[in-house]
Amino acid sequence: MGVRATELRKGTVLKKDNDLLLITDYTHLTPGKGQAIIHIKTKSLLTGTTGAIRSGSGESFETAYLDRRKCQYLYREGESGFVFMDEETYDQFNLSPDLVGEHMGYVKESTSIDVTFHEGTAIGVDLPASVELEVTEAEAAVKGNTATNVKKNAVVETGMQVRVPMHISAGDVIKISTDSGDFQGRVN
């Protein structure tokens, strides 16, 4: 479906040159003379590359329809990808490490998350704002460093490394932001 450039918003997905482009920033400039100019920053949902589009206000773009479904993460299949199962149809499918690799450190096996589909093909995962994971390894705290905001390395159950305060030890369950990867607190 065609949408005028002035109707686009941040978060809209465009179809352009056999690619899906997520609008990450949108600026509408109106100079004193002449036609308005639209500056759009995009990120490809298929390749992860970023780009920019400059357009006139009268130009039209084709938007993409995306479907989000609850799917369960089953396991990692070697280097070929991550295996998921649609919770409604029980169909299994792979997502490549290039597409979702950086996100999978937040997802443990048998967890349900939203997977984004375009025309029946899985193209990405939508993570919650934060996740709770158990610490499996943590450096020992150094006496005297516990009163300040000093951080140490820890490894959580998915294998991801996180910077945590000195009082966190192996066996603790912690809350981690999926946007920044920052430690948010210990879960009781």
Contacts in CASP RR format, 6 or more apart in sequence:
PFRMAT RR
TARGET T0000
AUTHOR 0000-0000-0000
METHOD contacts of the structure
MODEL  1
MGVRATELRKGTVLKKDNDLLLITDYTHLTPGKGQAIIHIKTKSLLTGTT
GAIRSGSGESFETAYLDRRKCQYLYREGESGFVFMDEETYDQFNLSPDLV
GEHMGYVKESTSIDVTFHEGTAIGVDLPASVELEVTEAEAAVKGNTATNV
KKNAVVETGMQVRVPMHISAGDVIKISTDSGDFQGRVN
1 62 0 8 1.000
1 63 0 8 1.000
2 60 0 8 1.000
2 61 0 8 1.000
2 62 0 8 1.000
2 63 0 8 1.000
3 12 0 8 1.000
3 60 0 8 1.000
3 61 0 8 1.000
3 62 0 8 1.000
3 63 0 8 1.000
4 57 0 8 1.000
4 58 0 8 1.000
4 59 0 8 1.000
4 60 0 8 1.000
4 61 0 8 1.000
5 38 0 8 1.000
5 40 0 8 1.000
5 55 0 8 1.000
5 56 0 8 1.000
5 57 0 8 1.000
5 58 0 8 1.000
5 59 0 8 1.000
5 60 0 8 1.000
5 61 0 8 1.000
6 28 0 8 1.000
6 36 0 8 1.000
6 38 0 8 1.000
6 57 0 8 1.000
6 58 0 8 1.000
8 14 0 8 1.000
8 23 0 8 1.000
8 26 0 8 1.000
8 38 0 8 1.000
8 40 0 8 1.000
8 61 0 8 1.000
9 23 0 8 1.000
9 26 0 8 1.000
10 23 0 8 1.000
10 24 0 8 1.000
10 25 0 8 1.000
10 26 0 8 1.000
11 22 0 8 1.000
11 23 0 8 1.000
11 24 0 8 1.000
12 22 0 8 1.000
12 23 0 8 1.000
12 63 0 8 1.000
13 20 0 8 1.000
13 21 0 8 1.000
13 22 0 8 1.000
13 23 0 8 1.000
13 45 0 8 1.000
13 63 0 8 1.000
13 64 0 8 1.000
13 66 0 8 1.000
14 20 0 8 1.000
14 21 0 8 1.000
14 23 0 8 1.000
14 42 0 8 1.000
14 61 0 8 1.000
14 62 0 8 1.000
14 63 0 8 1.000
14 64 0 8 1.000
15 21 0 8 1.000
15 62 0 8 1.000
15 63 0 8 1.000
15 64 0 8 1.000
16 53 0 8 1.000
16 61 0 8 1.000
16 62 0 8 1.000
19 44 0 8 1.000
19 45 0 8 1.000
19 46 0 8 1.000
19 47 0 8 1.000
20 44 0 8 1.000
20 45 0 8 1.000
20 46 0 8 1.000
20 64 0 8 1.000
20 118 0 8 1.000
20 123 0 8 1.000
21 42 0 8 1.000
21 43 0 8 1.000
21 44 0 8 1.000
21 45 0 8 1.000
21 51 0 8 1.000
21 53 0 8 1.000
22 42 0 8 1.000
22 43 0 8 1.000
22 44 0 8 1.000
22 45 0 8 1.000
23 40 0 8 1.000
23 41 0 8 1.000
23 42 0 8 1.000
24 41 0 8 1.000
24 42 0 8 1.000
24 43 0 8 1.000
24 50 0 8 1.000
25 39 0 8 1.000
25 40 0 8 1.000
25 41 0 8 1.000
26 38 0 8 1.000
26 39 0 8 1.000
26 40 0 8 1.000
26 41 0 8 1.000
27 38 0 8 1.000
27 39 0 8 1.000
27 40 0 8 1.000
28 36 0 8 1.000
28 37 0 8 1.000
28 38 0 8 1.000
28 57 0 8 1.000
29 36 0 8 1.000
29 37 0 8 1.000
29 38 0 8 1.000
29 39 0 8 1.000
30 36 0 8 1.000
30 37 0 8 1.000
31 37 0 8 1.000
35 56 0 8 1.000
35 57 0 8 1.000
35 58 0 8 1.000
36 56 0 8 1.000
36 57 0 8 1.000
37 54 0 8 1.000
37 55 0 8 1.000
37 56 0 8 1.000
37 57 0 8 1.000
38 53 0 8 1.000
38 54 0 8 1.000
38 55 0 8 1.000
38 56 0 8 1.000
38 57 0 8 1.000
38 59 0 8 1.000
39 52 0 8 1.000
39 53 0 8 1.000
39 54 0 8 1.000
40 52 0 8 1.000
40 53 0 8 1.000
40 54 0 8 1.000
40 55 0 8 1.000
41 50 0 8 1.000
41 51 0 8 1.000
41 52 0 8 1.000
42 50 0 8 1.000
42 51 0 8 1.000
42 52 0 8 1.000
42 53 0 8 1.000
43 49 0 8 1.000
43 50 0 8 1.000
43 51 0 8 1.000
44 50 0 8 1.000
44 51 0 8 1.000
45 116 0 8 1.000
45 118 0 8 1.000
45 123 0 8 1.000
45 124 0 8 1.000
46 99 0 8 1.000
46 123 0 8 1.000
55 61 0 8 1.000
64 118 0 8 1.000
65 118 0 8 1.000
66 116 0 8 1.000
66 117 0 8 1.000
66 118 0 8 1.000
66 123 0 8 1.000
67 116 0 8 1.000
67 117 0 8 1.000
67 118 0 8 1.000
67 120 0 8 1.000
68 114 0 8 1.000
68 115 0 8 1.000
68 116 0 8 1.000
68 117 0 8 1.000
68 126 0 8 1.000
69 86 0 8 1.000
69 87 0 8 1.000
69 88 0 8 1.000
69 114 0 8 1.000
69 115 0 8 1.000
69 117 0 8 1.000
70 86 0 8 1.000
70 87 0 8 1.000
70 88 0 8 1.000
70 112 0 8 1.000
70 113 0 8 1.000
70 114 0 8 1.000
70 115 0 8 1.000
71 84 0 8 1.000
71 85 0 8 1.000
71 86 0 8 1.000
71 87 0 8 1.000
71 112 0 8 1.000
71 113 0 8 1.000
71 114 0 8 1.000
71 115 0 8 1.000
72 84 0 8 1.000
72 85 0 8 1.000
72 87 0 8 1.000
72 110 0 8 1.000
72 111 0 8 1.000
72 112 0 8 1.000
73 82 0 8 1.000
73 83 0 8 1.000
73 84 0 8 1.000
73 104 0 8 1.000
73 107 0 8 1.000
73 108 0 8 1.000
73 109 0 8 1.000
73 110 0 8 1.000
73 111 0 8 1.000
73 112 0 8 1.000
73 113 0 8 1.000
74 83 0 8 1.000
74 84 0 8 1.000
74 85 0 8 1.000
74 92 0 8 1.000
74 109 0 8 1.000
74 110 0 8 1.000
75 82 0 8 1.000
75 83 0 8 1.000
75 109 0 8 1.000
76 82 0 8 1.000
76 83 0 8 1.000
76 104 0 8 1.000
77 83 0 8 1.000
77 94 0 8 1.000
79 97 0 8 1.000
80 94 0 8 1.000
80 96 0 8 1.000
81 94 0 8 1.000
81 95 0 8 1.000
81 96 0 8 1.000
81 97 0 8 1.000
82 94 0 8 1.000
82 95 0 8 1.000
82 97 0 8 1.000
82 100 0 8 1.000
82 101 0 8 1.000
82 104 0 8 1.000
83 92 0 8 1.000
83 93 0 8 1.000
83 94 0 8 1.000
84 92 0 8 1.000
84 93 0 8 1.000
84 94 0 8 1.000
84 95 0 8 1.000
84 115 0 8 1.000
84 122 0 8 1.000
85 91 0 8 1.000
85 92 0 8 1.000
86 92 0 8 1.000
86 93 0 8 1.000
86 115 0 8 1.000
87 112 0 8 1.000
93 122 0 8 1.000
95 115 0 8 1.000
95 122 0 8 1.000
95 124 0 8 1.000
95 125 0 8 1.000
97 104 0 8 1.000
99 123 0 8 1.000
99 124 0 8 1.000
100 124 0 8 1.000
100 125 0 8 1.000
103 125 0 8 1.000
103 127 0 8 1.000
103 178 0 8 1.000
104 125 0 8 1.000
104 158 0 8 1.000
105 156 0 8 1.000
105 158 0 8 1.000
105 159 0 8 1.000
105 160 0 8 1.000
106 127 0 8 1.000
106 131 0 8 1.000
106 133 0 8 1.000
106 158 0 8 1.000
106 160 0 8 1.000
106 176 0 8 1.000
106 178 0 8 1.000
106 181 0 8 1.000
107 113 0 8 1.000
107 125 0 8 1.000
107 127 0 8 1.000
107 131 0 8 1.000
107 158 0 8 1.000
108 133 0 8 1.000
108 157 0 8 1.000
108 158 0 8 1.000
113 125 0 8 1.000
113 126 0 8 1.000
113 127 0 8 1.000
113 128 0 8 1.000
114 125 0 8 1.000
114 126 0 8 1.000
115 122 0 8 1.000
115 124 0 8 1.000
115 125 0 8 1.000
115 126 0 8 1.000
116 122 0 8 1.000
116 123 0 8 1.000
116 124 0 8 1.000
116 125 0 8 1.000
116 126 0 8 1.000
117 123 0 8 1.000
127 178 0 8 1.000
128 178 0 8 1.000
129 177 0 8 1.000
129 178 0 8 1.000
129 179 0 8 1.000
130 175 0 8 1.000
130 176 0 8 1.000
130 177 0 8 1.000
130 178 0 8 1.000
130 184 0 8 1.000
131 175 0 8 1.000
131 176 0 8 1.000
131 178 0 8 1.000
132 173 0 8 1.000
132 174 0 8 1.000
132 175 0 8 1.000
132 176 0 8 1.000
132 187 0 8 1.000
133 156 0 8 1.000
133 157 0 8 1.000
133 158 0 8 1.000
133 160 0 8 1.000
133 173 0 8 1.000
133 174 0 8 1.000
133 176 0 8 1.000
134 156 0 8 1.000
134 157 0 8 1.000
134 171 0 8 1.000
134 172 0 8 1.000
134 173 0 8 1.000
134 174 0 8 1.000
135 154 0 8 1.000
135 155 0 8 1.000
135 156 0 8 1.000
135 157 0 8 1.000
135 164 0 8 1.000
135 168 0 8 1.000
135 169 0 8 1.000
135 170 0 8 1.000
135 171 0 8 1.000
135 172 0 8 1.000
135 173 0 8 1.000
135 174 0 8 1.000
136 155 0 8 1.000
136 156 0 8 1.000
136 157 0 8 1.000
136 159 0 8 1.000
136 170 0 8 1.000
136 171 0 8 1.000
137 154 0 8 1.000
137 155 0 8 1.000
137 170 0 8 1.000
138 152 0 8 1.000
138 153 0 8 1.000
138 154 0 8 1.000
138 155 0 8 1.000
138 164 0 8 1.000
138 168 0 8 1.000
138 169 0 8 1.000
138 170 0 8 1.000
138 172 0 8 1.000
139 152 0 8 1.000
139 153 0 8 1.000
139 154 0 8 1.000
141 152 0 8 1.000
141 166 0 8 1.000
141 167 0 8 1.000
141 169 0 8 1.000
142 166 0 8 1.000
145 166 0 8 1.000
146 166 0 8 1.000
146 167 0 8 1.000
149 165 0 8 1.000
150 165 0 8 1.000
150 166 0 8 1.000
151 163 0 8 1.000
151 164 0 8 1.000
151 165 0 8 1.000
151 166 0 8 1.000
151 183 0 8 1.000
152 163 0 8 1.000
152 164 0 8 1.000
152 165 0 8 1.000
152 166 0 8 1.000
152 168 0 8 1.000
153 161 0 8 1.000
153 162 0 8 1.000
153 163 0 8 1.000
153 164 0 8 1.000
154 161 0 8 1.000
154 162 0 8 1.000
154 163 0 8 1.000
154 164 0 8 1.000
154 168 0 8 1.000
154 170 0 8 1.000
154 174 0 8 1.000
155 161 0 8 1.000
155 162 0 8 1.000
156 162 0 8 1.000
156 174 0 8 1.000
156 176 0 8 1.000
162 174 0 8 1.000
162 176 0 8 1.000
162 181 0 8 1.000
162 183 0 8 1.000
163 182 0 8 1.000
163 183 0 8 1.000
164 174 0 8 1.000
164 183 0 8 1.000
165 183 0 8 1.000
168 174 0 8 1.000
168 183 0 8 1.000
168 186 0 8 1.000
172 186 0 8 1.000
173 186 0 8 1.000
173 187 0 8 1.000
174 183 0 8 1.000
174 184 0 8 1.000
174 185 0 8 1.000
174 186 0 8 1.000
174 187 0 8 1.000
175 183 0 8 1.000
175 184 0 8 1.000
175 185 0 8 1.000
175 186 0 8 1.000
175 187 0 8 1.000
176 182 0 8 1.000
176 183 0 8 1.000
176 184 0 8 1.000
177 184 0 8 1.000
END
